[in-house]
Amino acid sequence: MPEISRFYGIVIRMYYQDHNPPHFHAEYQGMKAEYDIITLKILAGKLPKRAHSMVLEWSSKHRDELMNNWEKAIVPVALDKIKPLD
């Protein structure tokens, strides 16, 4: 599963040819969550509150890039790296 971003110990990934709805995976200290790209709601899993807040901040800034990567993952072609949270 390609890593598309990493910040503050959080790793963001996407699977190739994954199921709908469009989403990404976040991992932090052994915990995992899947986030809907459009609504930014958690589809599965859980992260600690602080990590969850950082994922929401990052994903709200990069929603268009996430959707672009989702479309690439469906094909599948190489995914773009996305700038980490500052």
C-alpha positions in Angstrom: 0.0 0.0 0.0 1.7 3.2 -1.1 2.6 5.8 1.5 1.5 9.3 0.3 2.4 11.4 3.3 4.0 11.2 6.8 3.9 13.8 9.6 4.3 13.7 13.4 4.4 9.9 13.4 1.3 9.6 11.3 1.5 7.6 8.1 -1.1 8.2 5.3 -1.6 5.5 2.7 -3.9 4.5 -0.1 -4.5 1.0 -1.6 -4.6 0.4 -5.3 -8.1 -0.5 -6.6 -9.7 -0.2 -3.2 -13.4 -0.2 -2.5 -15.7 2.9 -2.5 -16.3 5.4 -1.0 -13.1 7.3 -1.8 -10.9 7.1 1.3 -7.4 7.0 2.8 -5.8 5.1 5.6 -4.1 6.7 8.6 -1.8 4.9 11.0 -0.4 6.1 14.3 1.4 4.1 17.0 -0.1 0.8 15.9 -3.6 2.3 15.6 -5.4 2.6 12.2 -8.4 4.4 10.8 -9.9 4.9 7.4 -11.2 8.4 6.4 -13.8 9.3 3.8 -12.1 11.9 1.5 -15.4 13.8 0.9 -16.8 14.0 4.4 -13.6 13.3 6.4 -15.6 11.0 8.7 -14.0 7.9 10.0 -15.2 4.8 8.1 -13.4 2.2 10.3 -10.9 2.1 13.1 -9.8 4.8 15.5 -6.9 7.1 16.3 -6.0 9.0 19.5 -7.7 12.4 19.6 -4.6 14.5 18.9 -3.6 12.3 15.9 -7.2 12.4 14.6 -7.3 16.2 14.8 -4.0 16.4 12.9 -5.3 14.0 10.2 -8.5 16.1 9.9 -6.4 19.4 9.6 -4.1 17.8 7.0 -6.8 16.2 4.9 -9.0 19.3 4.8 -6.1 21.2 3.3 -5.3 18.4 0.7 -8.8 17.1 -0.2 -8.3 17.8 -4.0 -4.9 16.0 -4.0 -6.4 13.1 -2.1 -9.2 12.8 -4.7 -6.6 13.0 -7.5 -4.7 10.2 -5.9 -7.9 8.1 -5.4 -8.6 8.4 -9.2 -5.0 7.3 -9.9 -5.3 4.4 -7.5 -8.3 3.1 -9.4 -6.4 2.9 -12.7 -3.9 2.0 -11.1 -0.9 4.3 -11.7 1.7 5.7 -9.3 0.3 8.0 -6.6 1.7 11.5 -5.9 3.2 12.3 -2.5 1.3 15.0 -0.6 3.0 17.6 1.5 2.9 16.8 5.2 1.3 18.9 7.9 3.5 21.8 8.9 
